[in-house]
C-alpha cells in the first residue's frame, strides 16, 4: 500500500488534520512535533481570509507508543484578521483532538479514564505514568466518565444485583450496611 503526505501522518499519528514534522527520543520518551494541515483559514468574525501571525509551541501528553510515553509538541498557528473593522483581530488555531488549556490529548484523557474506572488503577499511578498532575487525571475521569456512569443502557442485560457484605465495613470494624461511612460495593450479574 502506498500512502502520501498527510495521509501517512494521519495513519501513523491517528490524528486527522495533523502532519508529523519531527520525531525524537528524549529521556526514553517519544517526542513528536506536529502541525495542522490547514493552509487557508477564514476569520470566524467576518469570514475574510486570515493571515499567519506566527506559531506557538504547545506541549501535551498523548497515549503511549510502542510501550514508551509520548509527548506531542503541537506547533500551533496564530492567525490575525486583516480586516480593520473586525472585532476578532487575532486567535490561535484549535482542534477537537487537543482542547484548549489541556495537558493531554482527548484520546489520552479517555485512556486515563478507562485505566482508573475500568482497570482499577489509582489516579496517582495513572498521573505518574502520563507525567501529569493528579488533578489532570481526576478531571479526565470526571469529565469522560460521567456520561458513561449516567448512561442508563449500561445496566442492560443485568438480571441481578447484590451487595458484597465484606466491603460494608473496614477490616475488624462493625459498621451496619448502609452506613454512609462505608458504602457497599454493588455486584452485578449479567446473562
Buried (B, 14 or more C-beta within 10 A) or exposed (E): EEEEEBEEBBEEBBBEBBBBEEEEEEEEBBBBBBBBEEEEBEBEBBEEEBEEBEBEEBEBBBBBBEEEBBBBBBBBBBBBBEBEEBEBEEBEBEBEBBEEEBBBBBBBBBBBBBBBBEEEBEBEEBBEBBEBEEEBBBBBBEEBBEEEEEEEEEEEEEEEEEEEEEBBBEEEEEEEEEEEEBEBEEEEEEE
